[in-house]
């Protein structure tokens, strides 16, 4: 059910790429208040694809992400990552949250190797320290390896969180409104950084956001969700060329796509 | 590099001023307050408004402070009493810390502890705990152990509650992060919840350090023995009020030493918590 904004000459993004995530007939009902958070969600993420999901508060997008991450069991349906069913948290899933959540008693570098340390112990963490330094260079935090998070700015802390997400070389990146707590200038900058990192690593990424502009500038596809019950109502392909730049925000095409998605979400959804 | 701005004609530069009372430095403020209180105290006793048995003059109190201080320094019988009370307080504190911390982890980490243990703890905590003193004396006798037990009993609950609250302090995001990393329950407890809860636990230990002093002295009042509490009761029964004042002042040094030792350890361990840097006593 792929609908498109008018005048669209879409070139399908990587049509032959291998599927990474496959989700079929997914549904989630909370028994406590018999609330249907999600119903009949079907989606496939392919290798190297950047897909965003957008919707108003309470449309189930966070629930969807948590189920994909193995943090929450679904009520019905199948979630398969790299051919293996997701039955709990996995090392090949990298996650980023709205808050950087760096542990204040560990240095930046110790925070970055934490996922490896939790899974493999201190020796394993030590073995990836070199890689952690490379990642810090990649996000421009090379000099801050041995600094405590209290001394990092909000943007720097989120860049450190990017490194922590990448340290185990995950198959997929799940991003839960990662930059929504940052100021707008920093946020634009971080979005461009994220694009660069994803392109360099050919990362498969899934972003939850409620900013239409952010979703459009980053994504190959945007899934538009509506609440009660939470469901995907459209799968919009974004035909802006890669690499994306912040200047594209001022193009007519960008404006058209944003207007189209805003219309889909409906006015009452953001009231 | 730019030069610091220099005001020129027409600028509306003005200085924000604190009120006079906010500009007094701490040492001067403390000294002034001390002198005022002692002067009023001196006036009250000099004019004979209260009996010297009720309130001795500052001079008498000072003389007794010197006397008791000399006795302590020369290792006389008061030093032995002081040492007995110190041991009571230390043992009581260590026992309270061990039991309080263990119960706190049980209550804060397990549903069983929260559902079954906590209601009983709250019930006991609301009782007037000093009323248990005769029981401890009956069970453990008149030597130091009954005082240690009472001191520990009074101090334990603050640590239980603080530890449990500390374990709840980790945010939803942090818990989700640990879950997503596949951390076990023990890993989450040791690497996330306990470190996050340390500031709470130290606050509980500080409150307990006050409780343990009260417990030890109450135990010595009611159960006799060789501690400072017995000395105070003895002096009070002889209407030697200046001595009581002097003994209480020296006793307070013990409480202060315990409190600031805990604060010092906290600064070493909880270095990341900016609100608890030197200067903040709480």
HADDOCK unambig.tbl for C-alpha pairs under 7 A between the chains (distance, minus, plus):
assign (segid A and resid 71 and name CA) (segid B and resid 180 and name CA) 6.66 0.50 0.50
assign (segid A and resid 89 and name CA) (segid B and resid 179 and name CA) 6.88 0.50 0.50
assign (segid A and resid 89 and name CA) (segid B and resid 180 and name CA) 5.14 0.50 0.50
assign (segid A and resid 89 and name CA) (segid B and resid 181 and name CA) 6.75 0.50 0.50
assign (segid A and resid 89 and name CA) (segid B and resid 182 and name CA) 5.59 0.50 0.50
assign (segid A and resid 90 and name CA) (segid B and resid 182 and name CA) 6.74 0.50 0.50
assign (segid A and resid 91 and name CA) (segid B and resid 181 and name CA) 6.79 0.50 0.50
assign (segid A and resid 101 and name CA) (segid B and resid 173 and name CA) 6.79 0.50 0.50
assign (segid A and resid 101 and name CA) (segid B and resid 174 and name CA) 5.94 0.50 0.50
assign (segid A and resid 104 and name CA) (segid B and resid 272 and name CA) 5.98 0.50 0.50
assign (segid A and resid 105 and name CA) (segid B and resid 272 and name CA) 5.75 0.50 0.50
assign (segid A and resid 115 and name CA) (segid B and resid 181 and name CA) 5.51 0.50 0.50
assign (segid A and resid 118 and name CA) (segid B and resid 181 and name CA) 6.98 0.50 0.50
assign (segid A and resid 118 and name CA) (segid B and resid 183 and name CA) 5.99 0.50 0.50
assign (segid A and resid 119 and name CA) (segid B and resid 182 and name CA) 6.95 0.50 0.50
